């Protein structure tokens, strides 16, 4: 059964990097080096303001991650700050969308990822509640102010690549069940080995990986992301591949846009968006 239709409540998906340096209070005199990324993230914020979204689903690789479960933040108010990065007064606080979270958990458990349990760990003394990680906080700093009435669902992606399309479909099903216009933010930086001066040493795979990702969003050929060489992905030392595969799986027919790519500090920062391609529309390339 095709769960997608023209009334899909997932209205857009964003790929956003999460370096705290792009937050002005944290980056300070270094923000001029990431101006393209910052401007692109601001553009997504302006776009978000036009989408009339009620729920934001943020997928972060820096949330708790397990080999056999998808972690879900589960507090009535989801909040965090940049204290780890010298700015404790800067942060985000949003209400949890409990109906959406429940629908997502049910959808995953019964339809798509029966072998990959979901866990909020709420009340588990071994895993006390934690604040939102910077993989959530950085993107939301650009998006949340533009949709102040939205609620939040924040989760980790599965470590299994083949689970990405299943998670994307489960998000779509959950959004349709609760009938809330939903924005999906897939948080992730690209290669951490783009620069020859990187502490891990140079790796040609870093630049190749980043070029492949940027080209996929530029051309709209997102299915190619699933065919990237495993060795290349591993040697690129990225922290966004599984997140962006969820983004690539949101729609059967997609219009993608590459807003920016740069790697001023040897880490690739890519900003992109996807929207569903309506019947009769034709996708076009973006530079």
C-alpha positions in Angstrom: 0.0 0.0 0.0 1.3 3.5 -0.9 1.0 5.5 2.3 1.8 8.8 0.5 -0.7 11.0 -1.1 -1.3 14.6 -2.1 -2.6 15.3 1.4 0.6 14.2 3.1 1.0 16.2 6.3 4.8 16.2 6.1 5.0 19.5 4.3 8.8 19.8 4.0 12.1 18.3 5.2 15.4 20.2 5.9 18.9 19.0 6.1 20.7 21.3 8.5 24.2 21.1 10.1 24.7 21.4 13.8 28.1 23.1 14.6 27.5 25.4 17.6 29.9 27.9 15.9 27.1 29.0 13.7 25.3 30.4 16.7 26.5 34.0 17.1 26.9 33.9 20.9 29.1 30.8 20.6 30.9 31.4 17.3 31.6 35.1 18.0 34.4 36.3 15.7 34.4 33.0 13.8 30.9 33.4 12.4 32.3 35.3 9.4 33.9 32.0 8.3 30.5 30.3 8.1 28.4 33.1 6.7 27.1 31.0 3.8 25.8 28.3 6.2 24.3 30.9 8.5 22.5 32.7 5.7 21.2 29.4 4.3 19.9 28.4 7.7 18.2 31.8 8.0 16.6 31.2 4.6 15.1 27.9 5.9 13.8 29.8 8.9 12.0 32.2 6.6 10.7 29.3 4.6 9.5 27.6 7.8 7.5 30.7 8.6 5.4 30.1 5.5 4.6 26.5 6.0 2.0 26.8 8.8 3.6 23.8 10.7 2.2 22.5 13.9 4.9 20.0 14.7 8.7 19.8 14.2 10.3 16.4 14.1 14.1 16.7 14.6 16.4 13.7 14.0 19.7 14.1 15.7 22.8 11.8 15.6 23.9 13.3 18.9 20.8 12.1 20.8 21.2 8.8 22.7 21.8 6.1 20.2 21.4 2.3 20.5 22.0 -0.5 18.1 18.6 -2.0 18.9 16.3 1.0 19.6 15.4 4.5 18.4 15.7 6.9 21.3 12.9 9.5 21.9 13.1 12.5 24.1 10.2 12.2 26.4 9.7 15.2 28.8 6.6 17.5 28.7 8.9 20.4 28.0 12.0 19.7 25.8 14.8 22.1 26.5 18.5 22.6 26.4 21.2 25.3 26.2 24.7 26.0 24.9 26.3 25.9 28.3 28.8 23.2 27.1 29.9 25.8 24.5 30.2 28.8 26.8 26.7 30.2 26.4 24.4 28.9 29.1 22.0 31.8 28.6 21.2 30.7 25.0 18.9 27.8 24.5 15.6 26.4 23.3 12.5 25.3 25.1 9.5 23.7 23.3 6.5 21.5 24.4 6.6 17.9 23.5 4.0 16.8 21.0 2.8 13.8 22.9 0.0 12.7 20.5 2.5 12.7 17.6 5.2 10.9 19.7 2.6 8.2 20.6 1.5 7.8 17.0 5.1 7.6 15.8 6.0 5.0 18.4 2.9 2.9 17.5 3.6 3.2 13.8 7.2 2.1 14.2 6.4 -0.8 16.5 3.5 -2.2 14.6 4.2 -1.3 10.9 7.8 -0.5 10.1 10.4 -1.4 12.6 9.1 -4.3 14.7 12.7 -5.5 15.2 13.9 -2.1 16.4 12.2 -1.2 19.6 11.6 2.5 20.5 12.5 3.8 23.9 12.0 7.0 25.7 13.8 5.7 28.8 11.4 7.9 30.7 11.7 7.0 34.4 14.6 4.6 33.9 17.1 5.3 36.7 19.9 3.9 34.5 19.2 6.6 31.9 18.1 9.8 33.6 16.5 12.5 31.5 18.9 14.6 29.6 18.6 18.1 27.9 18.3 18.4 24.2 21.6 17.8 22.4 23.3 20.3 20.1 22.2 18.3 17.1 18.7 19.5 18.0 19.5 22.9 19.5 21.5 24.3 16.6 18.9 23.8 13.8 16.0 24.8 16.1 17.8 28.1 16.9 17.1 29.1 13.3 13.7 27.5 12.8 11.7 27.6 16.1 11.5 31.4 16.4 9.6 31.5 13.1 7.0 29.0 14.2 6.6 29.8 17.9 3.4 27.8 18.4 4.9 24.5 17.1 5.5 21.5 19.3 8.5 19.2 19.1 9.4 15.5 18.7 13.1 14.8 18.9 14.6 11.4 18.2 17.8 9.6 17.2 18.1 7.8 13.9 18.6 4.0 13.8 22.2 3.0 13.2 21.0 0.6 10.4 21.0 2.3 7.0 18.1 0.2 5.7 15.9 1.5 8.6 16.0 5.1 7.2 13.1 4.6 4.7 11.1 2.9 7.4 11.5 5.7 9.8 10.6 8.2 7.1 7.4 6.3 6.3 6.6 6.0 10.0 6.9 9.8 10.4 4.6 10.3 7.5 2.0 7.9 8.9 2.1 9.5 12.3 1.7 13.0 10.9 -1.3 11.8 8.9 -2.9 10.0 11.9 -2.7 13.1 14.1 -3.4 15.4 11.1 -0.7 17.9 12.0 1.3 19.8 9.4 4.8 18.6 10.1 8.3 19.8 9.3 11.1 17.2 9.5 14.6 18.4 10.3 17.4 16.0 9.7 20.4 17.2 11.6 23.9 16.3 10.5 27.3 17.5 9.5 29.1 15.9 6.6 32.7 14.7 6.5 35.0 15.6 9.3 38.0 14.8 7.0 37.6 17.3 4.2 40.8 19.3 5.0 44.3 17.9 4.7 45.0 19.5 8.0 42.3 17.6 9.8 43.6 15.9 13.1 42.5 12.5 11.7 44.7 13.0 8.7 43.7 13.7 5.1 41.2 11.4 3.4 40.1 11.8 -0.2 36.9 10.0 0.8 35.9 13.1 2.8 35.7 15.4 -0.2 34.1 12.7 -2.4 31.4 12.0 0.2 30.6 15.7 0.5 30.5 16.2 -3.2 28.2 13.2 -3.7 25.7 14.5 -1.0 25.7 18.1 -2.4 25.2 16.8 -6.0 22.3 14.6 -4.9 20.4 17.6 -3.5 21.4 19.8 -6.3 20.1 17.4 -9.0 17.3 15.8 -7.0 18.7 12.3 -7.5 18.4 11.5 -3.8 18.2 7.7 -4.3 21.9 7.8 -5.2 22.7 8.5 -1.6 21.8 4.9 -0.8 24.4 3.6 -3.3 27.4 5.4 -1.8 30.3 3.1 -1.1 30.4 1.9 2.5 34.1 2.4 2.8 33.9 5.9 1.5 31.2 6.8 4.0 33.1 5.2 6.9 36.4 7.0 6.0 34.6 10.3 5.6 33.9 10.2 9.3 30.5 12.0 8.9 27.8 12.4 11.5 24.8 13.0 9.2 24.5 10.1 6.8 21.7 8.2 8.5 19.8 11.5 9.1 20.0 12.6 5.5 18.8 9.1 4.3 15.6 9.7 6.3 15.3 13.0 4.5 15.9 11.3 1.1 13.1 8.9 1.9 10.4 11.3 2.9 8.6 11.5 -0.5 8.3 9.2 -3.5 8.6 12.2 -5.8 10.7 15.0 -4.5 11.8 18.6 -5.3 15.1 19.2 -3.6 17.1 22.4 -3.2 20.7 22.8 -2.2 21.0 26.1 -0.4 24.7 26.0 0.6 27.8 23.9 1.1 31.0 24.9 2.7 33.8 23.4 4.9 35.7 26.3 6.4 37.0 24.3 9.4 37.5 21.0 7.7 34.0 19.7 8.4 31.4 19.8 5.7 28.2 21.8 6.3 25.4 21.3 3.9 22.0 23.0 4.0 19.2 21.6 1.8 15.5 21.2 1.6 13.0 18.8 0.1 9.3 19.2 -0.6 6.9 16.8 -2.2 6.6 17.0 -6.0 3.0 17.5 -6.8 1.3 15.7 -9.7 2.1 17.4 -12.9 5.1 19.3 -11.5 8.6 18.9 -12.8 11.6 18.9 -10.6 14.4 21.4 -11.5 18.0 21.8 -10.5 19.3 24.3 -8.0 22.8 25.7 -7.9 
